[in-house]
């Protein structure tokens, strides 16, 4: 059985969890915060979560885990059948991860741990987020899913990574980024009704409510 290491506070952990539920792959959750301890670095080279463990072997990096799950459990597929459309779904996911989620992480010390707002991050993160959202608006289809007519890993990425970024943008800038792209808010609301997403999101929201500084 696959062991999924991480915590419900992690948007990437929750992304892998939804993928496992969508594919109906049995798994066990193992609570683990990110760490630079040697025992964690030996299985997750950057000390990040999530990672999965299977038959004594470990694999980290969410998009790599997605591809691995697709190989070992191809049905139901969470990528489009067409080779080009599959690549476009991956392109969308990378844009969400690198240009929406990543800039928002500049404020994680403030949002998650109650630290002071970093002046440099305050000036630099919003323009980077705006650029990332502009890029996303150029590739997102919302037809009805972000990459077309089928639910894919790109939708999983979009739901949790945009949600993470929005948590930061509303806290730091009083800016709801879901209003920045026409149709984005309605699209995320639609995903929230999907059973796998709703189940994982509910656990995440409870974890955030108990963890985030008041």
Long-range contacts (C-beta under 8 A, 24 or more apart in sequence): 1-26, 1-27, 1-28, 1-54, 2-26, 2-27, 2-28, 2-52, 2-53, 2-54, 3-27, 3-28, 3-29, 3-30, 3-52, 3-53, 3-54, 4-28, 4-29, 4-30, 4-50, 4-52, 5-30, 5-32, 5-43, 5-44, 5-49, 5-50, 5-51, 5-52, 5-53, 6-30, 6-31, 6-32, 6-49, 6-50, 6-51, 7-31, 7-32, 7-33, 7-49, 7-207, 8-200, 8-203, 8-204, 8-206, 8-207, 9-112, 9-204, 9-207, 9-208, 9-211, 10-34, 10-49, 10-50, 11-101, 11-160, 11-161, 11-163, 11-164, 11-204, 12-48, 12-49, 12-50, 12-62, 12-160, 12-161, 13-49, 13-50, 14-160, 14-200, 14-201, 14-203, 14-204, 15-62, 15-156, 15-157, 15-160, 15-161, 16-50, 16-52, 16-62, 16-65, 16-66, 17-50, 17-200, 18-156, 18-159, 18-160, 18-196, 18-197, 18-200, 19-65, 19-66, 19-69, 19-78, 19-153, 19-156, 20-69, 21-196, 21-199, 21-200, 22-76, 22-78, 22-151, 22-156, 22-196, 23-69, 23-73, 23-76, 23-78, 25-69, 25-73, 27-52, 62-97, 62-157, 63-90, 63-93, 63-94, 63-97, 63-153, 63-157, 66-153, 78-151, 78-152, 78-153, 78-156, 79-152, 79-153, 80-147, 80-148, 80-150, 80-152, 85-147, 85-148, 88-139, 88-147, 89-147, 89-148, 89-152, 89-153, 89-154, 90-153, 90-154, 91-139, 92-136, 92-139, 92-140, 92-146, 92-147, 92-154, 92-157, 92-158, 93-153, 93-154, 93-157, 93-158, 95-132, 95-135, 95-136, 95-139, 96-136, 96-154, 96-157, 96-158, 96-161, 96-162, 97-157, 97-161, 98-132, 99-128, 99-131, 99-132, 99-135, 99-136, 100-129, 100-132, 100-133, 100-136, 100-161, 100-162, 100-165, 100-177, 101-161, 101-162, 101-164, 101-165, 103-128, 103-129, 103-132, 103-165, 104-129, 104-164, 104-165, 104-167, 104-168, 104-169, 105-168, 107-168, 107-171, 107-172, 108-168, 110-171, 110-172, 111-167, 111-168, 111-171, 111-172, 111-212, 112-211, 112-212, 112-213, 113-213, 114-213, 117-172, 122-172, 125-168, 125-172, 126-169, 126-173, 126-175, 129-165, 129-169, 129-177, 130-180, 133-177, 133-180, 133-181, 136-181, 137-180, 137-181, 137-182, 140-181, 140-183, 140-184, 140-187, 142-183, 142-184, 142-186, 142-187, 144-187, 144-190, 145-187, 146-187, 151-194, 155-191, 156-197, 158-187, 158-188, 158-191, 159-188, 159-191, 159-192, 159-197, 159-201, 160-204, 162-188, 163-188, 163-201, 167-208
